Amino acid sequence: MSRRDPLTGGETAAFDGLDEIEAAQVRRCVRVLLRRPLLRAEGPDGEALSAVRRYADRLQTLFAGYLGYRLVVEPGFARLYKTGRTPDGMGGAHKPNGAPFTPRTYAYLALVLAVLTGGQGQLLLSSLVGEVRALGTEAGLELGAGIVDRRALAAALRHLIDLGVLAETDGSVSPWAEDAEREALLTVDAELLGHLVAAPLGRAGSPEELAGGADRGAEERHRVRRRITEDPVVPHSSLSPQERDRLRADLGAEARLLEDLTGLRLEVRAEGVLAVDPEGYLTDRHFPGSGTVARIALLAAAELLAPAPPDRHADTDGTDGTPGGSGEEPDGGTEEGWVPVTAERLTATVAGLAERYPRAWSREAVRDTGRLAASVTQTLAQSGLARTGTGGSVEISTAAARYRPAPDGPEGASADGADAAVAEEESGGGGAGGASPAGGAVPPGQDALFGV
């Protein structure tokens, strides 16, 4: 099979001697491992494990050459060690209801892992709980026995059960969260446990060092590729000068290589790049999504990126009507590709959308506009389209203009993209309909702005 190889050659060696069908299987394995770094035969996408084992040598060469990741393949699982910085917008582990782990839940997860390491193959839930609390006390943590702590610990245990590290041999941990008298027998997969933690914890002196220590020692090409592969949006301003120069110099080659190896397509703009998966498989959080918060986030981003009306901001607040202008700049200045927005303007915009289209939203969701504004900010941040600053200020990425609502009807039928998006919400539509990139298609130009 003929492969384009404008860079180092090691990345595409995994495809040498393969026909189109076999190359497609290797590419599918790459995509599955990127989404399931801990792939088990009994877990989600477990049917792909046999192909991963078949092409193990090729995949190990590919990941080591392209991203600097280590891949371990065993008979019952495969583990891709995605070490390095935490991707922008990522919320980490989540509970079954979708809520992100709290610091308390993470603390319990770390304590459970400490107890399980070097422990028995089976243990009672009550015994595990006792050891976790004792270890927490030894570490100086203030742990309680109330329902809040039980739910946090149960969520940590459920996470390990979902990963296959723990198995409920008899009973279940879920009822214990509400009734401390409930019991369960748990079985530990010691081999899987040994491959769970991606970086040696004992060498890290701080959370920041643990999250980014491995990335600092990585080659420059690997750091850049990890960013465009793992992050929703990569503004040039978020890269170091050396990383930025490298990406710009090899942009065309990197875009082709990214699509060849992972199926992701790189959209390039003046402010940065954005990797898009046409199939949506590697998208852990879809934007825009369905529901009140997701739709208001879509519409709010479009309004906040638009120039503020002169009679509302320029005359009364003394601003010049630039995007995000509201009379008070967030602290620290603004990087290229980010538009500053004060908490007041964000809340006012969200409240205005809730009031403008009252029949489109869930009454419960819009009851508290302050909380709704916080949820909108979180939704945008998890998609890499916003980041929070001091005093409740927010910066909106200009990449959000890619999703500016556009009417679905004939050209000129409606000038208000917000009305189009809201109309779909009222009719129960889902997905990204009515909120495709402005104009209904991704602009072909490679040097255009994101839209602001």
N, C-alpha and C positions, 0 to 999 in steps of 0.2 A: 504494500500500500504506500502510495506516495504521500509524504508528510512535509509540510512547510516547517522549516527549522531555522529561523533567523537568529536564534540566540545561542544557547550553549550546546544543545544536542542531547543532553542527558534526559531532559524532560520527555522527549518524544521517543526515546529508545524503547519505551514500553510497548510501542505499536509496531516495532520492527518485525517483519515477517508475518503479520496478521492480515487476513482479508477484511473486507468491510464489516462482515457480521461479527467477527471476533473483536475487531476494534470497537464496535458499538457496545459489545459486552463489557470490555474494559472500561469504556467511558461511563457506562451505567454503574459499574462498581465504584468508580471515583465519586460519582454523584451520591450514591447511597452512603458511602463512608463519610463524605462531607456532612451529610445530614445526620447520620447515625454513627458518631465516632466510636461508640461501643455497640457493635453489631452482634446480636445473638441469634442462634438458629430458632429459638422460641420467641423472639421479640419481633417488633415491627420490621418489615422488610427482611425478615430472616431467611426467606427463600433465596436471597442474593448471596448468602454466605458460601454456598457451594462454588459459585463463580469466583468469589473473592479468593477462596482457597486455590482454585485452579490457576488463577493468574497472580498468585501471591508475589512471586519474584518481580514480575513486571510492575505491579502496583507499588511495591516497596521502593523500587527504583524511581517511579514517577513521583511519588509524594516526597521522597528525599530530595530529588533534583528540583522539583518545581516549587515546593513550599517549605522544604526543610523539616517536614514532619516525619516522625517514626511510626511505622505500621507493624504491629505484631499480629500474626495470624495463627490461631490455634484451632484444633478440631471443632470446638464448640462455640467459638467467638472470634471476632477480630476487633482490635483496639487501635484506633488512630489517635496518636498523641498530638492534639492540636495545642501545643504550648505557645505562649506568647501573650500579647496584650489582649484585654477583653474587647471584643468587637463593639463599636459604637452602637447604641440603641438596644443592646442585648440586656434582658432583664434577669439572666441567670436561670436558676431552677424555678419551677412553678408548681403550685399545688394542683390537685385534680380539677378544681374549679377554675383554673386559669390564673389565680392570684399569685403574684410573685412571692418568693420566700422572703420572710422578714429576717432581720439580723438574728432574732431569737431562734428561728428555725435553722438558720445556717449554723448557729452555735451548737444546737443539738445534733445536726448532721455531722459536724466535726467530732463531737464527743462520741457519737455512736461508732464512727469509723475507728476512733482510737480504741474503743472497747473491743470491737470485733477483731482488730489486728492482733494476731497471735493468740486468739481465743479458741473456744471450742467449736466443733462443727455444728452443734445444735445447742440451743439455750432457750429457757423460758423467757417470755416477755417480762415478767416481774423481775427476774434476775438481771436482765439487760437494763431495765429502768433503774434498778438500784445501783448498778455499776456506773451508769451514765451520771446519775446525780452525785455519786461519791466523787467521780472524776471532775465534775463541774465544780464542786466545793473545793477540791484540791487546787483547781486552776483559778480560784478566786471569783467564780461567776455566781451571781445571785439567781439561783433557780428555785422555782416554786413547785408545788404539787397541784395547783389549781387547774381549772379547765383550759385556761389560756396556754399554760405550759404543756399540758397533755396533748392539746391539739397541735402545738408546734412540734413536739416530739413524734407524734403519730404521723405528721406530714413528712418529717425526715425519714421515718421508717418506710412509709409508703413509697417515697422516692427510690429508696434502695431496693424495694421489692419490684418496682417497675423496671429498674435497671438489671434485675436478675441476681443481684448480690445477696439478697435475702429471699427466702421462700417461706410461705405460711404453711407449714406441715400439718398443723392442727390448730384450728381457731383462726382469728383474724385480729389485726392490730386496730382496725377502724373502730369497733365498738368500745375499745379501751379508752379512747379519747373522751367519751361521754360517761363511761363507767369504769372507774379505776380498779374494780374488783374482777374485771374480765381478764382471762388468761389466754395465752397462745404459745404454741411451740414453733420456733423459728429455726430454719436451717441455713447455714452460711456457705456460700460458694467461695471457698478460700482462694481458688485460682483467679476468679473474676475480681475478687476484692483486691488482690495484689496488683491488678492492672487498672484500678479505678482512678487513683489520683494521678494527674498528668505531670506533676512536677514534684520533686522532693521537698516536702514541707519544712524539714529541719534546717534547710539552708536559707530559707527566707526570713529576713528580719522584720518585714512589714507586709501588710496586704498588697501595697503597691509593688513591692519587690517580687512578691509571689506571682502577681498577675502579669508583670512585664519583664521579669528578670531574664527569662529564656529568649524573649524577643530582642533584648539588648545585645545578646551574644550571637544573634542570627546574622547571616549575610544580608547586605543591603537589598539584593534582588528578592530574597525571601521575605523580608519585611514589607516591601512594596506589594508583592503578590498576595501576601496574607491579608493586607488591607483591602485590595480590590476583590478578593474572593470572599472574605468574611464580613466586611462592613456593608451596611445598606447603601451608604453614600460616602465617598471619599473626596472632600474638598482639598484642593491643592494647599490651602492654608494649614491643613492638619498634618502635612508631611514636612519632614525636615528639608532644608535646601537641597541636600544631596539626593534624598529620595524623590523629591519633586523633579529635579533635573533628569534623574534616571528614567522616571515614568514618561516624561515628555519626550526624551530622546528615543525611547523604544516603544512609543505608544502604539503604533500600528502593529508591530510584531507581538507586543504583549496582548493586544486585543484578539489577534488571530490565535495565539497560543491558548488564551483563556477559553475561547470557544471550542477549540480543538480538543482540549483536555476535559473540560467540565460542562460544555454546552451553554455556558453563560455568555451573554452578549454585552459588550462594553459600550455604554453610551458616553460620549465624550463631549464636554462643554468647556467653556473658557474657565469656569470656576473649579472644575474637578471632573470626576468620573462616577458612573453609577453602573453596577453590574445587574443585568436583568435576566431572569430565567423565563424564557417563553412558555415553558411547561408549568411553571409555578411550584415545582417539586422542592427546590431549594429555598423557597420563601417560607420562613418559619412564621412570619406575621405579615398577612396581606394588607397592603394599603393601596387604595382606600378599601375599607371593609364595610360590612353591613352593620346596622344598629345606629342608635342615636348618637353616641359619642363619636364613632368613626365618621359618620356623615358630617357632624358639626365640625370635627377636626379638619375634614377636607375643605369645607366652606370657609372656616375661619382662617386657614392658611392662605387661601386665595385672597381674602379681604385684607389680611395683615401685610401681604406682600405688595398690594396695590398702593399707589400714592394716597396719602391721607387727603381728604377734601380740604381745600384752602379755608373755607369758611368755618371749618370745625377745628382745625389744628393750627394752620398758619396764622390766622387772625387772632385767635384767643390764646394760643400757647407760645407764639413766637417762633414756631418751627417753620421749615421751608417746604413742607409738604412732601418730603422724601418718605420712602417706605419705612414704616415703623415709627415715624416721627410722632412724639407725644409730649414734647416739652422737657423730657428728662432722659438723658442717655444712660443706659446701664453702665455700671462701673467696668473699667478695663478696656474700653474701646471696642472696636468691631473689626473682625477679620473679614477678608474678602470672601464673598459667598454667604455671608450671614447678615440678616436684617434684625436690628435690635427692636424689641417691643417691650414696653413697660407692662407690669402686671395690671395696671388700670385699663390700658387699652385692650389687652387680651380679654379681661373679664367683660368689658363693655361690648366687645365684638361678639363674644359667645352669648351674652345676654340678649343682644340685638337679634341674633339668629334664632334664638329660642322664642323670642317674642314675635318675630316676623312670620314664622311658620308654625303656629301653635299646634296644628293638627298633625304635623309630621313627626313629632317626637314623643318619646315615652314621658309621661307626666312625672314619673318618679325621677327620671334622669335629669330633667331640667328644673326640678323643684329648688335645688340649691345651686345657683349659678357659680358661686365660688368653687364648690366642689366639682362642678361640671368643667370649669376652666382648668382645674388641676388635672382632671382626667383627659381633657383634650391635649394638654401639654405632654402628659405621659404617653399618649398614643402617638403623637408626632415624634417624641424623643425615641421611642422604641423602634420607629421606622427610620431613624437617623435624620429626621427632618427638623429637629428642634433640640435645643440644649438650654438648660436653666442656668441663671446667674444669681447674683446677690439681690436681696430685697424682692424676690419673686419675679425678677425680670426674666425675659425669655428671648432667645435669638432663633429666628426661623431661617432654615436653610433655603436659599434660592432654588434648590432642587425641587422644592414643593410646588413650584410653578409648573413643573412637568405634569402635575395632576390637576391643573386648573379645570374646573367643570366646564364642559361644552355641551350644548344641546344636541340631542340625538336626531332631531328632525332635519329637514332641508336647510341648506345654508341660508341664514337670514331669518329663519322662522322665529327665533328667540334670541335676544341679546343677553339674557341673564342666565349664565351657566348654573348659578345657584338654584334657580327655579327648576332647571332640568334635573339636578341631583335630588332636590327635595321631592319633585314629582315622583321619582323612582322610589324614594323612601316611603312615600305615602301609598304607593302601589305594591309595596312589599318586595321590590327588586333587591337583588344582592350582588355580590361581586364588585366589579369595577365599572359597571355600566354607567354612562353619564359622567364619568370622571377619568376618562382617558387623557393622555397628554393633550394640551391645548391644540385644538385643530383636529383632534380625533386620531392622530397618528404621531409616532415618534419622528421628529424632524430629522431628515437625512443629513443635514449639515453637521460637520464635525467641529466647527469653530463658533457655533452660535452660543449665545448665553442661555442659561436655563430658562429665562423668560422675564427677568426683572430688568 
